Amino acid sequence: MKLDVVILAAGKGSRMNSSLPKVLHRIGGLSMLEHVIAAAQKLDSSRLHIVVGYGGDEIKQYLAASEDAPNLNWASQEPQLGTGHAVQQALPGLDLGSEDNLVLVLYGDVPLIKTSTLQKLLLQTNADTLSLLTVKTENPSGMGRIIRDGADAITAIVEERDASTEQKQIKEINSGIMAIPALKLARWLSELKNNNAQAEYHLTDIVALAAKEKCEINAQLIEDEFETQGVNDKSQLASLERHYQMGKVETLLQAGVAVRDPARVDIRGVLETGKDVEIDVNVIFDGEVTLADNVAIGANTSIKDAAIGEGSKILPGTIIEGAVIGKNTTIGPYARIRPGTILKDNVKIGNFVETKNAIIGKGSKASHLAYIGDAELGENVNIGAGVIVCNYDGVNKHRTRVGNNVFVGSNSVLVAPIELADNAFIAAGSTINVDVPVGDLAVARSKQRNVSGWKRPGKK
């Protein structure tokens, strides 16, 4: 069996009130379209076709910029004349030449569909079978209704605008997702009419055509209606975001992670955790993050593309990005750890300390109010309050190297490139722009001058 997956992504999404194409709005850090593509890519022997319309070039550029840019076939729908018309635009790229071939139709604004659900749908589909995903809901308003005959066989799908009062009482609705025999699809699409309230060619009308031909129609009823819920406005987007996040957090809870408030954690990527991990409120994980055993994450923190070692504590208000954190290290509160930072074991980075492209050795500490950029610090280094590493001369970056057991006094400035050898001691308030040898005390202050008889200015 060959499988062509057609993802419809041509709609503008006027109710989103945004210039961004609807399918590029994000859930869990990925665009809705990326979620659908990811689910489809896991299906065996599948080729992906994206039908775009509004913002088509922007969608193509967005996906091409991805690190894992998928291999996609593109079709354009201009103007947008309905879902049936959209699938027609993809027909030239589909493999319609074999009885075993299937076409799976998905939607770029239905982001939470699962691969496992699609696999079940495909298992009950063949050359003589059309399969649908349906949902039973207490609020079917706005959705197409599944019409069944006295034998409970599906005979049609009726859109709400075209439904009778009696049909509107039906609770089983169409998700829009269907698996279709490829050989029959082109013929059915050619027979579609637009004599409906929207003057559009509805893909759902092929169900009635299939029933007329005595083609078997299977309905797979799905329990989680969020899985097939589409997004038409920001309220629905927010609802799906929270449902998605609660699913992620439930996985953490089942793994033994102590999450203080499941409603106030966002995972926008992949989070791996060890045992006895604690996560406080208002925490954002972005990209690929690993938390080893006994890690504690404080409130109001943001961690992106980072690995945090066993027993380390991230205190409230801290931002970490692109960093590797060793064991039993403490960071924060209100620290900023920027890309390229490597903190070895037992390091302490205190409040209002910023690091970037810095390696800080075992047991070293910068307890407060410091900037350490493009620097390599040895073990047991003490960086005092107000210390600044001047790594940028206005054109180029330069590196600072600090040996073991170095003490840098408060309010000092290290002007790179510079090297402070082992056991060097920098007096507070010094500006250091010459290398300091092993064990030396460096004092670099302007001479103090006291003016006697000086009168303090008064307010006028």
C-alpha positions in Angstrom: 0.0 0.0 0.0 1.1 3.5 -0.9 -0.2 6.4 1.1 -0.6 10.0 0.1 -1.3 12.4 2.9 -3.0 15.7 1.8 -2.9 18.4 4.4 -5.3 21.3 3.7 -3.7 24.6 4.8 -5.1 27.2 2.4 -7.5 29.2 4.8 -6.8 32.7 5.9 -8.4 32.4 9.3 -10.1 35.8 9.4 -11.3 35.3 12.9 -7.7 34.9 14.2 -7.4 38.7 13.5 -3.8 38.2 12.5 -1.7 38.7 9.3 0.0 35.4 10.1 -1.4 32.5 8.1 -3.7 30.5 10.5 -1.8 27.3 10.3 1.4 29.0 11.5 0.0 30.0 14.9 1.7 28.0 17.6 0.7 25.3 20.1 3.4 24.0 22.4 6.1 25.9 20.6 5.4 24.5 17.2 3.0 25.8 14.5 -0.2 23.9 14.1 0.9 22.7 10.7 4.1 21.3 12.1 2.1 19.2 14.6 0.0 17.8 11.8 3.1 17.1 9.6 4.8 15.4 12.5 1.8 13.1 13.1 1.7 12.2 9.3 5.4 11.6 9.0 5.2 8.7 11.4 2.8 6.8 9.1 4.5 4.1 7.0 5.2 4.8 3.3 3.5 8.2 3.3 4.1 11.1 1.0 3.0 14.5 2.2 1.2 17.1 0.1 0.4 20.6 1.5 -2.4 22.6 -0.2 -1.8 26.3 0.5 -3.6 29.5 -0.4 -3.4 32.6 1.8 0.2 33.2 2.8 1.4 30.2 0.8 4.9 31.6 0.3 5.2 32.5 4.0 4.2 28.9 4.9 6.8 27.5 2.5 9.6 29.7 3.8 8.7 28.9 7.4 8.9 25.2 7.0 12.0 25.4 4.8 13.8 27.2 7.6 13.2 24.4 10.1 16.2 22.3 11.1 14.3 19.2 10.2 12.6 20.5 7.1 10.3 17.8 5.8 10.2 16.6 2.2 6.9 18.1 0.9 4.9 18.4 -2.3 3.1 21.7 -2.7 -0.2 22.6 -4.3 -1.9 26.0 -4.5 -5.6 26.7 -4.1 -6.6 30.1 -5.6 -9.3 31.0 -5.0 -10.5 28.9 -2.1 -13.7 27.2 -3.2 -14.1 24.6 -0.5 -12.4 21.5 0.8 -13.3 19.4 -2.2 -11.8 22.0 -4.5 -8.7 22.0 -2.3 -8.1 18.3 -2.6 -8.6 18.6 -6.4 -5.5 20.9 -6.5 -3.4 18.1 -5.0 -4.6 15.4 -7.5 -1.7 15.9 -10.0 0.8 14.9 -7.4 -1.0 11.9 -6.0 -0.4 8.3 -7.0 -3.8 7.2 -8.3 -2.6 4.3 -10.4 -3.1 1.3 -8.0 -6.0 -0.3 -6.2 -4.0 -0.5 -3.0 -3.2 3.2 -2.8 -5.0 5.4 -0.2 -5.3 9.1 0.3 -5.5 10.5 3.8 -6.9 14.0 4.2 -5.8 16.0 7.2 -6.2 19.7 8.2 -3.4 22.1 9.1 -5.6 23.7 11.8 -6.3 20.5 13.6 -3.0 20.2 15.5 -3.6 17.5 18.1 -4.4 14.6 15.9 -2.4 11.5 17.0 -0.5 9.1 14.7 -2.0 6.2 16.6 -5.5 7.4 15.7 -4.6 7.7 12.0 -3.1 4.3 12.0 -6.4 2.8 13.3 -8.3 4.6 10.6 -6.0 3.3 7.9 -6.3 -0.2 9.1 -10.0 -0.3 8.3 -9.6 1.3 4.8 -9.0 -0.5 1.5 -9.8 -0.1 -2.2 -13.5 -0.6 -1.5 -13.8 1.2 1.8 -14.1 4.9 2.8 -13.2 5.6 6.4 -14.1 8.6 8.6 -13.2 9.9 12.0 -16.3 11.0 13.8 -17.0 12.5 17.2 -20.0 12.6 19.5 -20.5 15.9 21.2 -23.2 17.6 23.3 -22.4 20.8 21.3 -22.4 20.0 17.6 -23.1 23.6 16.6 -21.3 24.6 13.4 -20.2 21.1 12.5 -21.3 18.7 9.7 -23.7 16.0 10.9 -23.2 12.2 10.2 -26.4 10.9 8.5 -27.2 7.2 9.0 -30.0 5.1 7.7 -32.3 2.7 9.5 -29.5 0.0 9.5 -27.1 2.5 11.1 -25.1 2.7 7.9 -23.6 6.1 7.0 -25.3 7.6 4.0 -24.1 11.3 3.9 -22.6 14.2 5.8 -24.6 17.4 5.9 -23.0 20.7 6.8 -24.9 22.7 9.4 -25.9 25.5 7.0 -27.6 22.9 4.8 -29.0 20.7 7.6 -32.7 20.4 8.5 -34.0 21.2 12.0 -34.1 17.4 12.6 -30.6 16.8 11.3 -29.2 19.6 13.5 -30.2 17.5 16.6 -27.7 14.8 15.6 -24.8 14.6 18.1 -22.4 12.6 15.9 -20.3 15.0 13.8 -17.7 14.9 11.1 -14.1 15.6 12.0 -13.2 16.2 8.4 -10.4 13.6 8.5 -10.9 10.7 6.1 -9.1 7.9 4.4 -10.1 7.4 0.7 -9.3 4.8 -1.9 -7.1 6.6 -4.4 -8.7 5.2 -7.6 -12.2 6.4 -6.6 -11.1 9.8 -5.2 -10.5 11.5 -8.6 -13.8 10.4 -10.0 -15.8 11.4 -6.9 -14.1 14.8 -6.8 -15.1 15.4 -10.5 -18.8 14.8 -9.5 -18.9 17.3 -6.7 -21.5 20.2 -7.0 -21.5 23.6 -5.2 -25.3 23.9 -4.9 -25.1 24.6 -1.1 -25.5 27.6 1.1 -21.7 28.4 0.8 -21.5 27.8 -2.9 -18.4 25.6 -2.2 -17.3 22.1 -3.2 -17.4 20.1 0.0 -15.2 17.1 0.3 -17.8 15.6 2.6 -20.2 15.2 -0.3 -18.1 12.3 -1.6 -19.6 10.3 1.3 -23.0 10.4 -0.3 -21.4 9.4 -3.7 -19.7 6.5 -2.0 -23.0 5.4 -0.4 -24.8 5.6 -3.7 -22.2 3.2 -5.2 -22.6 0.8 -2.2 -19.1 1.5 -1.2 -18.5 0.5 2.4 -18.2 3.5 4.8 -16.6 3.0 8.1 -16.8 5.4 11.0 -14.1 5.4 13.7 -15.6 7.2 16.7 -12.9 9.1 18.6 -13.3 9.7 22.4 -11.0 12.7 22.8 -12.8 15.5 20.9 -9.8 17.8 21.4 -7.8 15.5 19.0 -10.0 16.5 16.1 -10.9 20.0 17.2 -10.0 22.7 14.7 -8.9 26.3 15.4 -10.8 29.3 14.1 -10.0 32.0 16.7 -7.6 32.8 19.5 -9.9 31.4 22.1 -9.9 28.0 20.5 -6.1 28.2 20.1 -5.8 28.9 23.8 -8.1 26.1 24.7 -6.1 23.6 22.7 -2.8 24.9 24.1 -4.0 24.2 27.6 -5.3 20.8 26.7 -1.9 20.0 25.1 0.0 21.3 28.1 -2.1 19.3 30.5 -1.3 16.2 28.6 2.4 16.9 28.8 2.2 17.6 32.5 0.2 14.5 33.1 3.1 12.5 31.6 5.5 14.2 34.1 3.2 13.4 37.0 3.0 9.8 36.0 6.8 9.8 35.9 7.0 11.0 39.5 7.8 14.7 38.9 6.4 17.0 41.6 4.6 19.7 39.6 3.2 22.3 42.0 0.5 23.6 39.7 -0.1 21.6 36.4 -1.9 24.6 34.9 1.1 26.8 35.2 3.8 24.9 33.4 4.4 25.1 29.6 6.5 22.6 27.6 7.4 23.9 24.2 9.6 21.1 23.0 11.0 17.9 24.6 11.5 17.7 28.4 13.3 14.7 29.9 13.4 14.3 33.7 15.0 12.0 36.2 13.7 11.0 39.6 12.6 13.3 42.4 12.4 16.4 40.2 10.5 19.4 41.4 8.9 22.1 39.2 7.3 25.2 40.8 4.8 27.5 39.1 5.0 29.6 35.9 7.9 27.6 34.4 8.5 27.5 30.7 10.6 24.7 29.0 11.6 25.4 25.4 13.5 23.2 22.9 15.3 20.2 24.3 15.7 20.3 28.1 17.1 17.6 30.4 16.6 17.6 34.2 18.7 15.0 36.1 17.7 13.4 39.4 16.8 15.7 42.3 16.8 18.9 40.3 14.5 21.7 41.6 13.2 24.4 39.3 11.9 27.6 41.0 9.0 29.7 40.1 8.9 32.1 37.1 11.8 30.5 35.3 12.5 29.9 31.6 14.8 27.1 30.4 15.6 26.5 26.8 17.9 24.0 25.2 19.7 23.1 28.4 20.9 20.1 30.4 20.8 20.5 34.2 22.9 18.1 36.4 21.9 16.1 39.4 21.0 17.9 42.5 21.1 21.4 41.0 18.7 24.1 42.1 17.4 26.8 39.8 16.0 29.6 41.9 13.0 31.8 41.0 13.2 34.3 38.1 16.1 32.7 36.3 16.5 32.5 32.5 18.7 29.7 31.1 19.4 29.2 27.4 21.8 27.0 25.5 23.7 25.9 28.6 25.1 22.8 30.3 24.8 22.9 34.1 26.8 20.5 36.3 25.8 18.7 39.5 24.8 20.4 42.8 25.0 23.9 41.2 22.8 26.8 42.3 21.6 29.5 40.0 19.6 32.6 40.8 17.4 34.1 41.8 17.1 36.3 38.8 20.2 35.1 37.0 20.6 35.0 33.2 22.6 32.1 31.8 23.1 32.7 28.0 24.2 30.4 25.2 27.6 28.8 25.4 27.7 28.7 29.2 29.1 25.6 30.9 28.9 25.5 34.6 30.8 22.7 36.3 29.8 20.9 39.5 29.1 22.9 42.8 29.1 26.3 41.1 27.1 29.2 42.5 25.6 31.9 40.2 23.7 34.4 42.3 21.2 37.1 41.7 21.6 39.5 38.8 24.6 37.6 37.4 24.8 37.1 33.6 27.0 34.7 31.8 27.6 34.1 28.1 30.0 31.8 26.3 31.6 31.1 29.6 33.1 28.0 31.2 33.1 28.2 35.0 35.0 25.6 36.9 34.1 23.4 39.8 33.3 25.2 43.1 33.6 28.7 41.6 31.0 31.4 42.5 29.7 34.7 41.3 27.2 35.5 44.0 25.7 38.8 42.7 25.7 41.6 40.2 28.3 40.4 37.7 28.8 39.9 34.0 31.0 37.0 32.8 31.3 36.8 29.0 33.7 35.0 26.7 35.6 33.8 29.7 37.1 30.6 31.1 37.3 30.3 34.9 39.1 27.6 36.8 38.1 26.0 40.1 37.2 27.8 43.3 37.2 31.2 41.7 35.4 34.0 43.6 33.9 36.8 41.5 32.8 39.7 43.7 29.8 41.9 43.3 29.8 44.4 40.4 32.6 42.6 38.5 32.5 43.1 34.7 34.4 41.1 32.1 34.9 43.5 29.2 34.9 41.1 26.3 34.0 43.4 23.4 36.2 46.2 22.0 33.4 47.6 19.8 34.4 45.3 16.8 35.7 42.0 18.1 35.1 39.7 21.1 38.1 38.7 23.2 38.6 36.0 25.8 39.5 36.2 29.5 41.2 33.3 31.2 41.2 32.9 35.0 43.1 30.2 36.8 42.3 28.2 40.0 41.7 29.9 43.4 41.6 33.4 42.0 39.8 36.1 43.9 38.4 39.1 42.0 37.3 41.9 44.3 34.1 43.8 44.1 33.5 46.4 41.4 36.5 45.3 39.3 36.8 45.3 35.5 38.7 42.7 33.6 39.6 44.1 30.1 40.0 41.2 27.7 42.2 39.7 26.3 43.7 39.0 29.7 44.9 36.1 31.9 44.8 35.8 35.7 47.1 33.0 36.8 46.4 30.6 39.7 46.0 32.2 43.1 46.0 35.8 41.8 44.1 38.3 43.9 42.4 41.4 42.4 41.9 44.3 44.8 38.4 45.7 44.8 37.7 48.6 42.4 40.6 47.7 40.0 40.6 47.9 36.3 42.8 45.1 35.1 44.2 45.1 31.5 47.6 43.4 32.0 48.1 39.7 32.8 48.5 38.9 36.5 51.1 36.3 37.4 50.7 33.4 39.9 49.9 34.5 43.4 50.2 38.2 42.7 48.0 40.9 44.2 46.9 43.3 41.5 45.8 46.8 42.5 44.7 49.2 39.7 43.0 52.2 41.1 43.5 55.9 40.4 45.2 57.8 43.3 42.7 59.0 45.9 42.7 62.7 46.5 40.9 64.3 49.5 39.9 68.0 49.2 39.7 69.8 52.6 37.2 72.6 53.1 35.0 71.4 50.3 31.4 72.5 50.6 28.6 70.2 49.5 26.2 71.8 47.0 22.8 72.8 48.3 19.4 72.8 46.6 18.5 76.1 45.0 
